[in-house]
C-alpha cells in the first residue's frame, strides 16, 4: 500500500460525543476527521511517554505544571 492512500473507517459514537466532536471541529475551523487525527497523534505521544516512564502534562506560560494527564 502506498503511504498517500486513505483508509476509510466506520465509527460508532454516542450523540454526546458526536456533539463534542462537532464543537471541537467548529471551534478549530477544521473537520471532525482532522480532530480525530490530532487526537490519535496526542494519544501516541502519551503512550510513548508512558512506555518510557515519563509523564504528560500541561504547562502554563511560566513552565509550571497546570495539570497532569493520567489514565492513558
PDB file of N, H, CA, C and O in Angstrom:
ATOM      1  N   UNK A   1       0.846  -1.182   0.000  1.00  0.00           N
ATOM      2  CA  UNK A   1       0.000   0.000   0.000  1.00  0.00           C
ATOM      3  C   UNK A   1       0.888   1.240   0.000  1.00  0.00           C
ATOM      4  O   UNK A   1       1.881   1.293   0.726  1.00  0.00           O
ATOM      5  N   UNK A   2       0.544   2.214  -0.791  1.00  0.00           N
ATOM      6  H   UNK A   2      -0.263   2.171  -1.380  1.00  0.00           H
ATOM      7  CA  UNK A   2       1.264   3.492  -0.811  1.00  0.00           C
ATOM      8  C   UNK A   2       0.883   4.322   0.403  1.00  0.00           C
ATOM      9  O   UNK A   2      -0.228   4.212   0.922  1.00  0.00           O
ATOM     10  N   UNK A   3       1.809   5.147   0.846  1.00  0.00           N
ATOM     11  H   UNK A   3       2.711   5.236   0.425  1.00  0.00           H
ATOM     12  CA  UNK A   3       1.571   5.916   2.064  1.00  0.00           C
ATOM     13  C   UNK A   3       0.566   7.048   1.884  1.00  0.00           C
ATOM     14  O   UNK A   3       0.035   7.556   2.872  1.00  0.00           O
ATOM     15  N   UNK A   4       0.294   7.454   0.646  1.00  0.00           N
ATOM     16  H   UNK A   4       0.725   7.042  -0.156  1.00  0.00           H
ATOM     17  CA  UNK A   4      -0.639   8.558   0.459  1.00  0.00           C
ATOM     18  C   UNK A   4      -2.072   8.084   0.247  1.00  0.00           C
ATOM     19  O   UNK A   4      -2.957   8.897  -0.021  1.00  0.00           O
ATOM     20  N   UNK A   5      -2.313   6.785   0.364  1.00  0.00           N
ATOM     21  H   UNK A   5      -1.595   6.124   0.582  1.00  0.00           H
ATOM     22  CA  UNK A   5      -3.668   6.273   0.256  1.00  0.00           C
ATOM     23  C   UNK A   5      -4.402   6.480   1.576  1.00  0.00           C
ATOM     24  O   UNK A   5      -3.801   6.415   2.648  1.00  0.00           O
ATOM     25  N   UNK A   6      -5.692   6.727   1.490  1.00  0.00           N
ATOM     26  H   UNK A   6      -6.180   6.780   0.619  1.00  0.00           H
ATOM     27  CA  UNK A   6      -6.515   6.882   2.681  1.00  0.00           C
ATOM     28  C   UNK A   6      -7.291   5.609   2.946  1.00  0.00           C
ATOM     29  O   UNK A   6      -7.682   4.895   2.022  1.00  0.00           O
ATOM     30  N   UNK A   7      -7.504   5.341   4.204  1.00  0.00           N
ATOM     31  H   UNK A   7      -7.187   5.921   4.955  1.00  0.00           H
ATOM     32  CA  UNK A   7      -8.316   4.216   4.641  1.00  0.00           C
ATOM     33  C   UNK A   7      -9.583   4.804   5.251  1.00  0.00           C
ATOM     34  O   UNK A   7      -9.510   5.669   6.124  1.00  0.00           O
ATOM     35  N   UNK A   8     -10.717   4.349   4.805  1.00  0.00           N
ATOM     36  H   UNK A   8     -10.776   3.647   4.095  1.00  0.00           H
ATOM     37  CA  UNK A   8     -11.988   4.827   5.350  1.00  0.00           C
ATOM     38  C   UNK A   8     -12.393   3.922   6.506  1.00  0.00           C
ATOM     39  O   UNK A   8     -12.366   2.697   6.388  1.00  0.00           O
ATOM     40  N   UNK A   9     -12.766   4.536   7.619  1.00  0.00           N
ATOM     41  H   UNK A   9     -12.787   5.531   7.715  1.00  0.00           H
ATOM     42  CA  UNK A   9     -13.201   3.807   8.797  1.00  0.00           C
ATOM     43  C   UNK A   9     -14.650   4.143   9.108  1.00  0.00           C
ATOM     44  O   UNK A   9     -15.145   5.213   8.754  1.00  0.00           O
ATOM     45  N   UNK A  10     -15.311   3.224   9.766  1.00  0.00           N
ATOM     46  H   UNK A  10     -14.909   2.355  10.053  1.00  0.00           H
ATOM     47  CA  UNK A  10     -16.654   3.458  10.273  1.00  0.00           C
ATOM     48  C   UNK A  10     -16.558   3.489  11.793  1.00  0.00           C
ATOM     49  O   UNK A  10     -15.912   2.632  12.396  1.00  0.00           O
ATOM     50  N   UNK A  11     -17.193   4.466  12.405  1.00  0.00           N
ATOM     51  H   UNK A  11     -17.718   5.163  11.915  1.00  0.00           H
ATOM     52  CA  UNK A  11     -17.055   4.671  13.841  1.00  0.00           C
ATOM     53  C   UNK A  11     -18.426   4.907  14.455  1.00  0.00           C
ATOM     54  O   UNK A  11     -19.202   5.727  13.966  1.00  0.00           O
ATOM     55  N   UNK A  12     -18.716   4.191  15.517  1.00  0.00           N
ATOM     56  H   UNK A  12     -18.085   3.525  15.915  1.00  0.00           H
ATOM     57  CA  UNK A  12     -19.968   4.403  16.247  1.00  0.00           C
ATOM     58  C   UNK A  12     -19.651   5.135  17.541  1.00  0.00           C
ATOM     59  O   UNK A  12     -18.862   4.657  18.357  1.00  0.00           O
ATOM     60  N   UNK A  13     -20.273   6.309  17.726  1.00  0.00           N
ATOM     61  H   UNK A  13     -20.913   6.697  17.063  1.00  0.00           H
ATOM     62  CA  UNK A  13     -20.082   7.091  18.944  1.00  0.00           C
ATOM     63  C   UNK A  13     -21.438   7.572  19.440  1.00  0.00           C
ATOM     64  O   UNK A  13     -22.421   7.577  18.699  1.00  0.00           O
ATOM     65  N   UNK A  14     -21.473   7.970  20.684  1.00  0.00           N
ATOM     66  H   UNK A  14     -20.674   7.966  21.286  1.00  0.00           H
ATOM     67  CA  UNK A  14     -22.720   8.457  21.271  1.00  0.00           C
ATOM     68  C   UNK A  14     -23.057   9.827  20.687  1.00  0.00           C
ATOM     69  O   UNK A  14     -22.182  10.522  20.172  1.00  0.00           O
ATOM     70  N   UNK A  15     -24.331  10.209  20.772  1.00  0.00           N
ATOM     71  H   UNK A  15     -25.042   9.645  21.191  1.00  0.00           H
ATOM     72  CA  UNK A  15     -24.715  11.551  20.320  1.00  0.00           C
ATOM     73  C   UNK A  15     -23.957  12.650  21.077  1.00  0.00           C
ATOM     74  O   UNK A  15     -23.621  13.682  20.495  1.00  0.00           O
ATOM     75  N   UNK A  16     -23.690  12.434  22.357  1.00  0.00           N
ATOM     76  H   UNK A  16     -23.963  11.596  22.829  1.00  0.00           H
ATOM     77  CA  UNK A  16     -22.966  13.425  23.147  1.00  0.00           C
ATOM     78  C   UNK A  16     -21.527  13.576  22.646  1.00  0.00           C
ATOM     79  O   UNK A  16     -21.023  14.692  22.528  1.00  0.00           O
ATOM     80  N   UNK A  17     -20.874  12.461  22.356  1.00  0.00           N
ATOM     81  H   UNK A  17     -21.284  11.554  22.452  1.00  0.00           H
ATOM     82  CA  UNK A  17     -19.507  12.521  21.849  1.00  0.00           C
ATOM     83  C   UNK A  17     -19.470  13.134  20.450  1.00  0.00           C
ATOM     84  O   UNK A  17     -18.540  13.867  20.114  1.00  0.00           O
ATOM     85  N   UNK A  18     -20.464  12.837  19.651  1.00  0.00           N
ATOM     86  H   UNK A  18     -21.219  12.241  19.924  1.00  0.00           H
ATOM     87  CA  UNK A  18     -20.548  13.445  18.321  1.00  0.00           C
ATOM     88  C   UNK A  18     -20.722  14.959  18.418  1.00  0.00           C
ATOM     89  O   UNK A  18     -20.128  15.704  17.639  1.00  0.00           O
ATOM     90  N   UNK A  19     -21.528  15.410  19.364  1.00  0.00           N
ATOM     91  H   UNK A  19     -22.010  14.805  19.997  1.00  0.00           H
ATOM     92  CA  UNK A  19     -21.711  16.848  19.563  1.00  0.00           C
ATOM     93  C   UNK A  19     -20.404  17.488  20.004  1.00  0.00           C
ATOM     94  O   UNK A  19     -20.064  18.582  19.555  1.00  0.00           O
ATOM     95  N   UNK A  20     -19.672  16.814  20.876  1.00  0.00           N
ATOM     96  H   UNK A  20     -19.948  15.925  21.240  1.00  0.00           H
ATOM     97  CA  UNK A  20     -18.373  17.347  21.322  1.00  0.00           C
ATOM     98  C   UNK A  20     -17.396  17.409  20.154  1.00  0.00           C
ATOM     99  O   UNK A  20     -16.649  18.376  20.010  1.00  0.00           O
ATOM    100  N   UNK A  21     -17.406  16.379  19.329  1.00  0.00           N
ATOM    101  H   UNK A  21     -18.013  15.592  19.446  1.00  0.00           H
ATOM    102  CA  UNK A  21     -16.548  16.346  18.146  1.00  0.00           C
ATOM    103  C   UNK A  21     -16.913  17.472  17.181  1.00  0.00           C
ATOM    104  O   UNK A  21     -16.032  18.137  16.635  1.00  0.00           O
ATOM    105  N   UNK A  22     -18.201  17.681  16.972  1.00  0.00           N
ATOM    106  H   UNK A  22     -18.916  17.141  17.415  1.00  0.00           H
ATOM    107  CA  UNK A  22     -18.663  18.801  16.135  1.00  0.00           C
ATOM    108  C   UNK A  22     -18.160  20.134  16.682  1.00  0.00           C
ATOM    109  O   UNK A  22     -17.661  20.969  15.928  1.00  0.00           O
ATOM    110  N   UNK A  23     -18.291  20.334  18.000  1.00  0.00           N
ATOM    111  H   UNK A  23     -18.696  19.655  18.612  1.00  0.00           H
ATOM    112  CA  UNK A  23     -17.859  21.583  18.627  1.00  0.00           C
ATOM    113  C   UNK A  23     -16.355  21.788  18.490  1.00  0.00           C
ATOM    114  O   UNK A  23     -15.901  22.895  18.198  1.00  0.00           O
ATOM    115  N   UNK A  24     -15.584  20.727  18.700  1.00  0.00           N
ATOM    116  H   UNK A  24     -15.953  19.828  18.938  1.00  0.00           H
ATOM    117  CA  UNK A  24     -14.139  20.836  18.554  1.00  0.00           C
ATOM    118  C   UNK A  24     -13.747  21.188  17.128  1.00  0.00           C
ATOM    119  O   UNK A  24     -12.877  22.030  16.905  1.00  0.00           O
ATOM    120  N   UNK A  25     -14.387  20.544  16.169  1.00  0.00           N
ATOM    121  H   UNK A  25     -15.093  19.860  16.350  1.00  0.00           H
ATOM    122  CA  UNK A  25     -14.083  20.827  14.762  1.00  0.00           C
ATOM    123  C   UNK A  25     -14.454  22.268  14.409  1.00  0.00           C
ATOM    124  O   UNK A  25     -13.682  22.975  13.761  1.00  0.00           O
ATOM    125  N   UNK A  26     -15.629  22.688  14.836  1.00  0.00           N
ATOM    126  H   UNK A  26     -16.256  22.113  15.362  1.00  0.00           H
ATOM    127  CA  UNK A  26     -16.078  24.041  14.520  1.00  0.00           C
ATOM    128  C   UNK A  26     -15.179  25.091  15.173  1.00  0.00           C
ATOM    129  O   UNK A  26     -14.786  26.061  14.524  1.00  0.00           O
ATOM    130  N   UNK A  27     -14.856  24.905  16.442  1.00  0.00           N
ATOM    131  H   UNK A  27     -15.175  24.118  16.969  1.00  0.00           H
ATOM    132  CA  UNK A  27     -14.033  25.897  17.132  1.00  0.00           C
ATOM    133  C   UNK A  27     -12.601  25.909  16.599  1.00  0.00           C
ATOM    134  O   UNK A  27     -11.920  26.930  16.686  1.00  0.00           O
ATOM    135  N   UNK A  28     -12.143  24.793  16.053  1.00  0.00           N
ATOM    136  H   UNK A  28     -12.696  23.963  15.982  1.00  0.00           H
ATOM    137  CA  UNK A  28     -10.803  24.729  15.485  1.00  0.00           C
ATOM    138  C   UNK A  28     -10.763  25.011  14.000  1.00  0.00           C
ATOM    139  O   UNK A  28      -9.708  24.917  13.372  1.00  0.00           O
ATOM    140  N   UNK A  29     -11.918  25.360  13.430  1.00  0.00           N
ATOM    141  H   UNK A  29     -12.775  25.436  13.940  1.00  0.00           H
ATOM    142  CA  UNK A  29     -12.035  25.644  11.990  1.00  0.00           C
ATOM    143  C   UNK A  29     -11.444  24.501  11.160  1.00  0.00           C
ATOM    144  O   UNK A  29     -10.641  24.713  10.251  1.00  0.00           O
ATOM    145  N   UNK A  30     -11.866  23.296  11.503  1.00  0.00           N
ATOM    146  H   UNK A  30     -12.518  23.124  12.242  1.00  0.00           H
ATOM    147  CA  UNK A  30     -11.348  22.112  10.832  1.00  0.00           C
ATOM    148  C   UNK A  30     -12.460  21.079  10.710  1.00  0.00           C
ATOM    149  O   UNK A  30     -13.633  21.392  10.912  1.00  0.00           O
ATOM    150  N   UNK A  31     -12.095  19.873  10.384  1.00  0.00           N
ATOM    151  H   UNK A  31     -11.142  19.618  10.220  1.00  0.00           H
ATOM    152  CA  UNK A  31     -13.070  18.801  10.212  1.00  0.00           C
ATOM    153  C   UNK A  31     -13.026  17.826  11.384  1.00  0.00           C
ATOM    154  O   UNK A  31     -12.060  17.794  12.146  1.00  0.00           O
ATOM    155  N   UNK A  32     -14.071  17.045  11.513  1.00  0.00           N
ATOM    156  H   UNK A  32     -14.855  17.071  10.894  1.00  0.00           H
ATOM    157  CA  UNK A  32     -14.083  16.010  12.546  1.00  0.00           C
ATOM    158  C   UNK A  32     -12.964  15.011  12.298  1.00  0.00           C
ATOM    159  O   UNK A  32     -12.349  14.520  13.245  1.00  0.00           O
ATOM    160  N   UNK A  33     -12.698  14.707  11.042  1.00  0.00           N
ATOM    161  H   UNK A  33     -13.198  15.106  10.273  1.00  0.00           H
ATOM    162  CA  UNK A  33     -11.611  13.778  10.722  1.00  0.00           C
ATOM    163  C   UNK A  33     -10.275  14.316  11.208  1.00  0.00           C
ATOM    164  O   UNK A  33      -9.465  13.566  11.754  1.00  0.00           O
ATOM    165  N   UNK A  34     -10.038  15.604  11.017  1.00  0.00           N
ATOM    166  H   UNK A  34     -10.696  16.213  10.574  1.00  0.00           H
ATOM    167  CA  UNK A  34      -8.777  16.193  11.455  1.00  0.00           C
ATOM    168  C   UNK A  34      -8.677  16.207  12.970  1.00  0.00           C
ATOM    169  O   UNK A  34      -7.597  15.984  13.517  1.00  0.00           O
ATOM    170  N   UNK A  35      -9.778  16.463  13.657  1.00  0.00           N
ATOM    171  H   UNK A  35     -10.655  16.644  13.213  1.00  0.00           H
ATOM    172  CA  UNK A  35      -9.774  16.408  15.119  1.00  0.00           C
ATOM    173  C   UNK A  35      -9.391  15.003  15.574  1.00  0.00           C
ATOM    174  O   UNK A  35      -8.589  14.850  16.496  1.00  0.00           O
ATOM    175  N   UNK A  36      -9.951  13.986  14.943  1.00  0.00           N
ATOM    176  H   UNK A  36     -10.602  14.111  14.195  1.00  0.00           H
ATOM    177  CA  UNK A  36      -9.629  12.604  15.312  1.00  0.00           C
ATOM    178  C   UNK A  36      -8.179  12.261  14.990  1.00  0.00           C
ATOM    179  O   UNK A  36      -7.533  11.556  15.766  1.00  0.00           O
ATOM    180  N   UNK A  37      -7.653  12.743  13.864  1.00  0.00           N
ATOM    181  H   UNK A  37      -8.178  13.315  13.234  1.00  0.00           H
ATOM    182  CA  UNK A  37      -6.246  12.509  13.536  1.00  0.00           C
ATOM    183  C   UNK A  37      -5.341  13.126  14.598  1.00  0.00           C
ATOM    184  O   UNK A  37      -4.361  12.512  15.020  1.00  0.00           O
ATOM    185  N   UNK A  38      -5.674  14.340  15.027  1.00  0.00           N
ATOM    186  H   UNK A  38      -6.471  14.838  14.684  1.00  0.00           H
ATOM    187  CA  UNK A  38      -4.873  15.001  16.058  1.00  0.00           C
ATOM    188  C   UNK A  38      -4.999  14.280  17.404  1.00  0.00           C
ATOM    189  O   UNK A  38      -4.029  14.188  18.155  1.00  0.00           O
ATOM    190  N   UNK A  39      -6.179  13.780  17.698  1.00  0.00           N
ATOM    191  H   UNK A  39      -6.967  13.855  17.087  1.00  0.00           H
ATOM    192  CA  UNK A  39      -6.384  13.028  18.938  1.00  0.00           C
ATOM    193  C   UNK A  39      -5.535  11.758  18.940  1.00  0.00           C
ATOM    194  O   UNK A  39      -4.961  11.397  19.968  1.00  0.00           O
ATOM    195  N   UNK A  40      -5.455  11.087  17.810  1.00  0.00           N
ATOM    196  H   UNK A  40      -5.921  11.380  16.975  1.00  0.00           H
ATOM    197  CA  UNK A  40      -4.622   9.887  17.704  1.00  0.00           C
ATOM    198  C   UNK A  40      -3.156  10.245  17.888  1.00  0.00           C
ATOM    199  O   UNK A  40      -2.422   9.521  18.561  1.00  0.00           O
ATOM    200  N   UNK A  41      -2.719  11.354  17.296  1.00  0.00           N
ATOM    201  H   UNK A  41      -3.315  11.942  16.749  1.00  0.00           H
ATOM    202  CA  UNK A  41      -1.330  11.784  17.451  1.00  0.00           C
ATOM    203  C   UNK A  41      -1.023  12.098  18.915  1.00  0.00           C
ATOM    204  O   UNK A  41       0.044  11.740  19.414  1.00  0.00           O
ATOM    205  N   UNK A  42      -1.944  12.757  19.600  1.00  0.00           N
ATOM    206  H   UNK A  42      -2.811  13.047  19.195  1.00  0.00           H
ATOM    207  CA  UNK A  42      -1.755  13.077  21.010  1.00  0.00           C
ATOM    208  C   UNK A  42      -1.732  11.808  21.854  1.00  0.00           C
ATOM    209  O   UNK A  42      -0.923  11.690  22.775  1.00  0.00           O
ATOM    210  N   UNK A  43      -2.601  10.874  21.552  1.00  0.00           N
ATOM    211  H   UNK A  43      -3.258  10.970  20.804  1.00  0.00           H
ATOM    212  CA  UNK A  43      -2.619   9.595  22.265  1.00  0.00           C
ATOM    213  C   UNK A  43      -1.303   8.854  22.062  1.00  0.00           C
ATOM    214  O   UNK A  43      -0.794   8.219  22.986  1.00  0.00           O
ATOM    215  N   UNK A  44      -0.753   8.937  20.849  1.00  0.00           N
ATOM    216  H   UNK A  44      -1.167   9.453  20.099  1.00  0.00           H
ATOM    217  CA  UNK A  44       0.525   8.300  20.539  1.00  0.00           C
ATOM    218  C   UNK A  44       1.642   8.893  21.400  1.00  0.00           C
ATOM    219  O   UNK A  44       2.481   8.157  21.919  1.00  0.00           O
ATOM    220  N   UNK A  45       1.655  10.215  21.553  1.00  0.00           N
ATOM    221  H   UNK A  45       0.973  10.813  21.131  1.00  0.00           H
ATOM    222  CA  UNK A  45       2.648  10.879  22.406  1.00  0.00           C
ATOM    223  C   UNK A  45       2.493  10.396  23.850  1.00  0.00           C
ATOM    224  O   UNK A  45       3.486  10.100  24.515  1.00  0.00           O
ATOM    225  N   UNK A  46       1.266  10.317  24.328  1.00  0.00           N
ATOM    226  H   UNK A  46       0.460  10.558  23.788  1.00  0.00           H
ATOM    227  CA  UNK A  46       1.012   9.876  25.701  1.00  0.00           C
ATOM    228  C   UNK A  46       1.447   8.428  25.900  1.00  0.00           C
ATOM    229  O   UNK A  46       2.047   8.098  26.923  1.00  0.00           O
ATOM    230  N   UNK A  47       1.151   7.566  24.938  1.00  0.00           N
ATOM    231  H   UNK A  47       0.663   7.834  24.107  1.00  0.00           H
ATOM    232  CA  UNK A  47       1.536   6.161  25.044  1.00  0.00           C
ATOM    233  C   UNK A  47       3.054   6.002  25.036  1.00  0.00           C
ATOM    234  O   UNK A  47       3.602   5.182  25.773  1.00  0.00           O
ATOM    235  N   UNK A  48       3.724   6.785  24.205  1.00  0.00           N
ATOM    236  H   UNK A  48       3.278   7.451  23.607  1.00  0.00           H
ATOM    237  CA  UNK A  48       5.184   6.718  24.149  1.00  0.00           C
ATOM    238  C   UNK A  48       5.784   7.218  25.462  1.00  0.00           C
ATOM    239  O   UNK A  48       6.731   6.624  25.977  1.00  0.00           O
ATOM    240  N   UNK A  49       5.240   8.303  26.003  1.00  0.00           N
ATOM    241  H   UNK A  49       4.470   8.785  25.584  1.00  0.00           H
ATOM    242  CA  UNK A  49       5.726   8.822  27.282  1.00  0.00           C
ATOM    243  C   UNK A  49       5.562   7.770  28.377  1.00  0.00           C
ATOM    244  O   UNK A  49       6.466   7.561  29.186  1.00  0.00           O
ATOM    245  N   UNK A  50       4.416   7.118  28.395  1.00  0.00           N
ATOM    246  H   UNK A  50       3.682   7.288  27.737  1.00  0.00           H
ATOM    247  CA  UNK A  50       4.163   6.090  29.407  1.00  0.00           C
ATOM    248  C   UNK A  50       5.143   4.931  29.249  1.00  0.00           C
ATOM    249  O   UNK A  50       5.663   4.417  30.240  1.00  0.00           O
ATOM    250  N   UNK A  51       5.396   4.521  28.016  1.00  0.00           N
ATOM    251  H   UNK A  51       4.974   4.938  27.211  1.00  0.00           H
ATOM    252  CA  UNK A  51       6.318   3.414  27.757  1.00  0.00           C
ATOM    253  C   UNK A  51       7.737   3.751  28.213  1.00  0.00           C
ATOM    254  O   UNK A  51       8.508   2.860  28.567  1.00  0.00           O
ATOM    255  N   UNK A  52       8.076   5.035  28.202  1.00  0.00           N
ATOM    256  H   UNK A  52       7.450   5.760  27.914  1.00  0.00           H
ATOM    257  CA  UNK A  52       9.410   5.491  28.610  1.00  0.00           C
ATOM    258  C   UNK A  52       9.431   5.949  30.070  1.00  0.00           C
ATOM    259  O   UNK A  52      10.385   6.588  30.514  1.00  0.00           O
ATOM    260  N   UNK A  53       8.376   5.616  30.807  1.00  0.00           N
ATOM    261  H   UNK A  53       7.601   5.096  30.446  1.00  0.00           H
ATOM    262  CA  UNK A  53       8.230   6.006  32.217  1.00  0.00           C
ATOM    263  C   UNK A  53       8.308   7.515  32.407  1.00  0.00           C
ATOM    264  O   UNK A  53       8.823   7.994  33.417  1.00  0.00           O
ATOM    265  N   UNK A  54       7.800   8.251  31.442  1.00  0.00           N
ATOM    266  H   UNK A  54       7.382   7.861  30.622  1.00  0.00           H
ATOM    267  CA  UNK A  54       7.685   9.702  31.540  1.00  0.00           C
ATOM    268  C   UNK A  54       6.240  10.069  31.822  1.00  0.00           C
ATOM    269  O   UNK A  54       5.360   9.209  31.806  1.00  0.00           O
ATOM    270  N   UNK A  55       5.998  11.340  32.078  1.00  0.00           N
ATOM    271  H   UNK A  55       6.713  12.039  32.090  1.00  0.00           H
ATOM    272  CA  UNK A  55       4.654  11.820  32.357  1.00  0.00           C
ATOM    273  C   UNK A  55       4.280  12.873  31.332  1.00  0.00           C
ATOM    274  O   UNK A  55       5.148  13.519  30.745  1.00  0.00           O
ATOM    275  N   UNK A  56       2.992  13.040  31.120  1.00  0.00           N
ATOM    276  H   UNK A  56       2.287  12.516  31.597  1.00  0.00           H
ATOM    277  CA  UNK A  56       2.477  14.012  30.172  1.00  0.00           C
ATOM    278  C   UNK A  56       1.652  15.033  30.943  1.00  0.00           C
ATOM    279  O   UNK A  56       0.826  14.672  31.781  1.00  0.00           O
ATOM    280  N   UNK A  57       1.882  16.307  30.654  1.00  0.00           N
ATOM    281  H   UNK A  57       2.554  16.600  29.974  1.00  0.00           H
ATOM    282  CA  UNK A  57       1.159  17.333  31.379  1.00  0.00           C
ATOM    283  C   UNK A  57       0.976  18.588  30.558  1.00  0.00           C
ATOM    284  O   UNK A  57       1.466  18.702  29.435  1.00  0.00           O
ATOM    285  N   UNK A  58       0.253  19.531  31.150  1.00  0.00           N
ATOM    286  H   UNK A  58      -0.146  19.438  32.063  1.00  0.00           H
ATOM    287  CA  UNK A  58       0.011  20.836  30.552  1.00  0.00           C
ATOM    288  C   UNK A  58       0.749  21.854  31.404  1.00  0.00           C
ATOM    289  O   UNK A  58       0.593  21.897  32.624  1.00  0.00           O
ATOM    290  N   UNK A  59       1.565  22.679  30.734  1.00  0.00           N
ATOM    291  H   UNK A  59       1.692  22.644  29.743  1.00  0.00           H
ATOM    292  CA  UNK A  59       2.327  23.700  31.432  1.00  0.00           C
ATOM    293  C   UNK A  59       1.754  25.079  31.146  1.00  0.00           C
ATOM    294  O   UNK A  59       1.196  25.320  30.075  1.00  0.00           O
ATOM    295  N   UNK A  60       1.895  25.983  32.111  1.00  0.00           N
ATOM    296  H   UNK A  60       2.347  25.787  32.981  1.00  0.00           H
ATOM    297  CA  UNK A  60       1.483  27.360  31.855  1.00  0.00           C
ATOM    298  C   UNK A  60       2.633  28.104  31.174  1.00  0.00           C
ATOM    299  O   UNK A  60       3.664  27.510  30.861  1.00  0.00           O
ATOM    300  N   UNK A  61       2.451  29.390  30.950  1.00  0.00           N
ATOM    301  H   UNK A  61       1.613  29.873  31.205  1.00  0.00           H
ATOM    302  CA  UNK A  61       3.464  30.168  30.220  1.00  0.00           C
ATOM    303  C   UNK A  61       4.783  30.269  30.977  1.00  0.00           C
ATOM    304  O   UNK A  61       5.815  30.583  30.383  1.00  0.00           O
ATOM    305  N   UNK A  62       4.761  30.004  32.283  1.00  0.00           N
ATOM    306  H   UNK A  62       3.924  29.748  32.766  1.00  0.00           H
ATOM    307  CA  UNK A  62       5.980  30.015  33.092  1.00  0.00           C
ATOM    308  C   UNK A  62       6.561  28.615  33.285  1.00  0.00           C
ATOM    309  O   UNK A  62       7.434  28.396  34.125  1.00  0.00           O
ATOM    310  N   UNK A  63       6.056  27.677  32.490  1.00  0.00           N
ATOM    311  H   UNK A  63       5.346  27.854  31.808  1.00  0.00           H
ATOM    312  CA  UNK A  63       6.504  26.277  32.505  1.00  0.00           C
ATOM    313  C   UNK A  63       6.224  25.578  33.829  1.00  0.00           C
ATOM    314  O   UNK A  63       6.939  24.655  34.220  1.00  0.00           O
ATOM    315  N   UNK A  64       5.174  26.029  34.517  1.00  0.00           N
ATOM    316  H   UNK A  64       4.594  26.779  34.200  1.00  0.00           H
ATOM    317  CA  UNK A  64       4.725  25.343  35.715  1.00  0.00           C
ATOM    318  C   UNK A  64       3.631  24.361  35.328  1.00  0.00           C
ATOM    319  O   UNK A  64       2.799  24.654  34.470  1.00  0.00           O
ATOM    320  N   UNK A  65       3.634  23.206  35.958  1.00  0.00           N
ATOM    321  H   UNK A  65       4.310  22.968  36.655  1.00  0.00           H
ATOM    322  CA  UNK A  65       2.639  22.172  35.669  1.00  0.00           C
ATOM    323  C   UNK A  65       1.256  22.643  36.114  1.00  0.00           C
ATOM    324  O   UNK A  65       1.035  22.945  37.287  1.00  0.00           O
ATOM    325  N   UNK A  66       0.339  22.699  35.167  1.00  0.00           N
ATOM    326  H   UNK A  66       0.518  22.454  34.214  1.00  0.00           H
ATOM    327  CA  UNK A  66      -1.041  23.087  35.448  1.00  0.00           C
ATOM    328  C   UNK A  66      -1.864  21.836  35.733  1.00  0.00           C
ATOM    329  O   UNK A  66      -2.638  21.792  36.689  1.00  0.00           O
ATOM    330  N   UNK A  67      -1.685  20.831  34.898  1.00  0.00           N
ATOM    331  H   UNK A  67      -1.056  20.867  34.122  1.00  0.00           H
ATOM    332  CA  UNK A  67      -2.370  19.570  35.112  1.00  0.00           C
ATOM    333  C   UNK A  67      -1.589  18.443  34.462  1.00  0.00           C
ATOM    334  O   UNK A  67      -0.945  18.618  33.428  1.00  0.00           O
ATOM    335  N   UNK A  68      -1.665  17.277  35.099  1.00  0.00           N
ATOM    336  H   UNK A  68      -2.188  17.135  35.939  1.00  0.00           H
ATOM    337  CA  UNK A  68      -1.032  16.085  34.568  1.00  0.00           C
ATOM    338  C   UNK A  68      -2.103  15.216  33.928  1.00  0.00           C
ATOM    339  O   UNK A  68      -3.189  15.040  34.482  1.00  0.00           O
ATOM    340  N   UNK A  69      -1.793  14.681  32.772  1.00  0.00           N
ATOM    341  H   UNK A  69      -0.911  14.823  32.322  1.00  0.00           H
ATOM    342  CA  UNK A  69      -2.727  13.810  32.069  1.00  0.00           C
ATOM    343  C   UNK A  69      -2.409  12.384  32.477  1.00  0.00           C
ATOM    344  O   UNK A  69      -1.318  11.877  32.217  1.00  0.00           O
ATOM    345  N   UNK A  70      -3.388  11.736  33.127  1.00  0.00           N
ATOM    346  H   UNK A  70      -4.274  12.148  33.338  1.00  0.00           H
ATOM    347  CA  UNK A  70      -3.178  10.378  33.623  1.00  0.00           C
ATOM    348  C   UNK A  70      -4.250   9.466  33.048  1.00  0.00           C
ATOM    349  O   UNK A  70      -5.271   9.931  32.541  1.00  0.00           O
ATOM    350  N   UNK A  71      -4.014   8.193  33.130  1.00  0.00           N
ATOM    351  H   UNK A  71      -3.185   7.815  33.542  1.00  0.00           H
ATOM    352  CA  UNK A  71      -5.008   7.211  32.715  1.00  0.00           C
ATOM    353  C   UNK A  71      -5.004   6.875  31.250  1.00  0.00           C
ATOM    354  O   UNK A  71      -5.921   6.210  30.767  1.00  0.00           O
ATOM    355  N   UNK A  72      -3.992   7.318  30.526  1.00  0.00           N
ATOM    356  H   UNK A  72      -3.247   7.858  30.918  1.00  0.00           H
ATOM    357  CA  UNK A  72      -3.911   6.996  29.089  1.00  0.00           C
ATOM    358  C   UNK A  72      -2.893   5.894  28.923  1.00  0.00           C
ATOM    359  O   UNK A  72      -2.644   5.446  27.804  1.00  0.00           O
TER     360      UNK A  72
END
